[in-house]
């Protein structure tokens, strides 16, 4: 019987692991199918406090993991394939073996949806990204493209006008599905140029393997064209990594876990943190949420009705 199992090793999960380990709970941390979460696909992180010259996303994750291990967290390179939500006897199936735990923190994150084009994974961090707030500042005074037509795409396009010389907003239809206020905000910005009825069919790269443009196909005429940009921001949504927990924990219509009081779920002893709950993804938010989750588990295990005071 484990005292605590943490599913996921992104910023939220590792923060929870650090605080839980310092609390002498020796959590078992499950790496999952995407160790490190979305941060592991980010190159340079410049907006995290304490690193004046920035730090690579994978390096930041490895530092956090080492910190958790130092305090006694244990790591397992397995994946949760099933879950038994019986209160007081929680069980998670790690690959093919069941493990019991008193408490469970789910920090399995969400995976960005991609276009499925050739060499897509290899270009992430090399002129291809899914996070404007993470990478927008790297593309000052150069043209970039955003793919999508929802609120996220319009918001990212508007945000990128702070840095880019031109933002092309590529959408497969002739109207956005975004809310009117978000669509109007993007279209009224002189730096945003919509590319209607178009879908990317190929990423174009330079001699060093960096993105230099994207090839488009017109969805009406079938004509192909090339668009010169230094980065492509894919903003077509995310999929929460909650498959093993659906129908057993409360989720919304898209599969995101629903938090009840604080970070707790509808099952006693089960807590949720990070990107598998609906919300915007930022490192600092994930860290704060991971800490809150660890406090909630601490209070639950101690049988306290109130949360303990924060520990620095």
Secondary structure, DSSP 8 states (H G I E B T S, - for coil): -EEEEEE--SHHHHHHHHHHHHTT---EEE--SSTTGGGGG--EE-SSTT-TT-EEHHHHHHHHHHHHHHTT-EEE---EEEEE--TTSEEEEETTEEEEEEEEEE---EEE-----TTHHHHBTTTEES-HHHHGGGSTTSEEEEE--SHHHHHHHHHHTTT-SEEEEE-SSSS--S-HHHHHHHHTSTTEEEE-SEEEEEEEE-TTS-EEEEEEEETTT--EEEEE-SEEEE-S-EEES-GGGBTTB-B-TTS-B---STTB-SSTTEEE-GGGSSS---HHHHHHHHHHHHHHHHHHHTT-SS------
